[in-house]
Amino acid sequence: MTVNPYRFLASLLLVVLVFFSLLPGVHGEGDAKAAAAPATTSIQGTIVLPSGEPVTNTTRITLNDGEYATYSQRDGAFVFHRVGPGVHALNVHSHEHHFPTVKIQLKAENDMEPKCIEYAYAGAAKVVVSYPLELTALAAYQYFEPKPRFNPLRLLKNPMVLMMVVSVGLMAFMPKMMEGMDDEQKEQMRQQMATQNQMMTDPTKAFSNLFGEVAGSGSAAEDDNANRQRRIESSKAGGKTARRGKRD
């Protein structure tokens, strides 16, 4: 079988023409995909302490609650790569200091130029900040309550100390109070003080004596009532006898 060389060359030329005709379509399709891809940019900044020194500890920083995440360097610098357009919330997750939250707005119409506002906490006043970001710590976390210093006035809050102060005061002013008393009042005062001391040393015995005195006073009152009743009955009986004698 003989091959016509002219026909072979014509077929080869046709294949080459078809191949080159498809190349512009491939390039155009790639350009269209590149044009359709969303624009991205990088967000960078620095975290510093109130003194102006950078935070040397490695700190985690996130966008949109973890959608993007990065870590600060030893000089406090950080950067997010390939961030798309939209509104992003930047948070610094530090265990030692509290940093403000930053809202970052990226628009493709503005060539992805970041516009940033900062606020200390939710509901606080918002402040426009410049870019690149420089986040300053607002406060340091206190995980432990500091030990209070010794204050003598705090002793007065103790009930036992107050009782001791009152007792010492009474002991100091008692002699002056007893100067204007007669002997009977002084004796009653001594008995009351002895009873109080006995209650402090032996409360059981003091209560038993107290109840005994109450019982004794009750029995004495009953005896007085019985004697009074006998007198009344005897006076009635004597009156009846006298009336009978007169009749006789």
Residue, then its C-alpha position, 0 to 999 in steps of 0.5 A: m500500500t502506497v501512501n500519498p505524500y501530498r495527502f500526508l502532508a495535508s493531514l499533518l498541516l491540518v492537525v497543526l492548524v487545529f492545535f494552534s487554534l486551540l491555544p488561545g482558548v486555553h490561555g483565555e480560559g486561564d485568564a478568566k479563572a484568574a480574573a474570577a478568583p477573589a482578591t486577597t491581602s495580608i494583615q500585619g501588626t505588632i502587640v506591645l506592652p503598656s510600657g512600649e516594649p514588645v511582647t516576647n512570649t509567643t501569643r496566639i492571634t486569630l481572625n473571626d474566632g479561629e478562621y485564620a490563626t497565627y502566632s506573634q514573633r519574639d519582637g511582637a510582630f504577626v501577619f495573616h496571609r491570603v485574607g479575603p474581603g469582608v469584615h474580620a474580628l482580630n483577637v489576641h489570646s494572651h494569658e497574661h494581658h488583656f488586649p483590645t479587639v480590632k474590626i478590620q474591613l477589607k473591600a475589593e473596590n478599595d484595593m483591599e486597603p484595611k480600615c480598622i476600628e478598635y474597642a476594649y470590650a463589647g459595648a465600649a467606645k470604638v476608636v479608629v486606628s491606623y494600619p499597620l496595627e499596633l495593639t497595646a495591652l490594656a491591663a494585666y490579669q491577676y490570677f491570685e489575690p494579694k495577701p493583705r497587710f497587717n492592720p491593727l484596726r482589723l482586730l477591733k472586728n473580732p468579737m473576742v477582742l471587743m469583749m476584752v476591751v470592754s472588760v478592761g474598761l470596766m475594771a479601770f473605771m470600776p473603782k471610781m464608780m464604787e467611790g460614791m456607793d454605800d456599803e450595801q451597794k458595794e456588797q451587791m456589786r461584789q456579789q454580782m462580780a463574783t457570780q460573773n466570774q463564776m459563770m466564766t470559770d464554771p458555768t454549770k455550777a453558776f447555773s445550778n446556784l442560780f436555779g437554786e436561788v430561784a427555787g429558794s425564793g419560790s419556796a420562801a414565797e410559798d411559806d409566806n403565803a401559807n403563813r398569811q393564810r393561817r393568820i387569816e383563818s385564825s383571825k376568823a376563828g377568834g372572831k367567831t369565838a368572841r361572838r359566841g361568848k357575847r351571846d352566852 
